[in-house]
Amino acid sequence: MAKMKRKDAPSKTATAKSTPATNVPAKPSEPFSFPPPHLEPFYSTLDRNHVYITHVDSQPYTLKRRVFIVPVLMNIAFAGLLLWRLYVAIPTYFAIFIAALGHHSEHKVDIQGTSWNGLMTVIMNRAFLFFMDWSLAKFVLPWPLDFFFGSPSNPVGWRRNVGFRDKEIIVRVSRKWDKALQPGWVENDETTIKECIMPALGPKLQQKTGYLLMDKYWDLDFAEMVHAHAEVDSGKLKLDDFEKTVWIHSPSYGWSCWKVDGNNADTQKREKISAFKDKLTAMGKENLFYRWVELIQYESSQPGGFDLKRQEIAMEKAKKMFEEQGVDFEQFWEEVGGTDGLPGMDQ
């Protein structure tokens, strides 16, 4: 289950392509800028080593409650399983311990009177017992512990303090991939923005409630969500202050933020591309997205530019390419809202 700032393996893509900074500027570069001074009570408590994304989750509180009850029940089930296993295991381990000290026990083995096959069976059975219980303690026990008792906050603590609201502040924190970033990466590393940050700002923000937005790049910062709501509830800040914003810290100029305008043309294009790719991925046809990109790049590089005639040629080739893989071309574009907003297709 989710836990506070869980440290997962860094993204190979972001790690491999991050570029060391040169000539780090003394102020943020576009689209980042210095945050408004009145937001300092919020961003001053953020961890400088991470990247953050805030937004307001407007899904109905009834949906949020239904979504949250699933991990609650799962973690209760895990806790029950572990307690049952503890109840069953304690007598067994106590008997083995007593036998190891040389006292009479049902688990004491008569080494002299037991065959080699019998001894090997006992060894294998106990090794399997130890391994299974170690696995439960190592991999399963942390889930309910972090879910109910994680520090400095946890999913249960978040819900206990914030409750369920129609408008909730969501604070996402980058996972371990951010360790590969260099000072000034915003100015020198477009790959990270395109592959790690932009997809997290896409249409899924409107399609999913905040608790479902955790993935290989982003976790939820439950402590900061409680903190943000406390600032709003006290009247010091407003919900609008947390609308779709990216937060980063630079050793050169401190905290900066990017207030993402949902009406911005570039943002709309990125969200359209993200929806296009997500649709194909869900269909198991992600390769079609990359083939389509290659096709558009090739056609747009031809003499005369990517005019309407060249666009028609590209779409005919794309139609054939899609149909070869069993995708209904017309229906697909209807479902993703047409080609308007896609690179080279907005003329």
PECOR-V62192 format. One line per field, one symbol per residue. phi: phi as a letter, one per 40 degrees, with the letter a starting at -180 (. if undefined). psi: psi as a letter, one per 20 degrees, with the letter a starting at -180 (. if undefined). Layout:
phi: ???
psi: ???
This chain:
phi: .cacfcccccccccccbcbdcbfcccacbdccaccddccddccccccccbbbbbabcbcdcccdcccccccccccccccccccccccccdcccccccccccgccacccbccccbccccccccccccccccccccccccbcdcccccccbdbcaadcccccccgbbcbbcbbbbccccccccbdgcccbbccccccbcdccbccccccbcdccccacbbbcccccccccccccccgcbbdccbcfbbbbbbccbgcbabcccccccccccccccccccccccccgbdccccccccccccccccdggcccccccccccccccccccbgbcccccccccggcdgcdgbbc
psi: rqrolpnrpqphghghippqqplprjqqqqjqrpqqhijhhgiiiqpiirqqpqrpojqqhhghghghhghghghgggggghgghghhhghghghggghhijrpqijppnghjprhhgghggggghgggggghggghghghhfhghghjqqirrgghghhhhbpqhoqppoqqqaihiiiqqpjhhiinhggghhhgghijahihihqqhijjpaihqrpnhghgggghhhghijhrqhhijpnpppqpphgjbqrqooooiipghghgghggghgghghghikkhhhghhgghgggghiiqpirmagghgggghgghgggghhjkpogghghhhjkaipiqpijj.
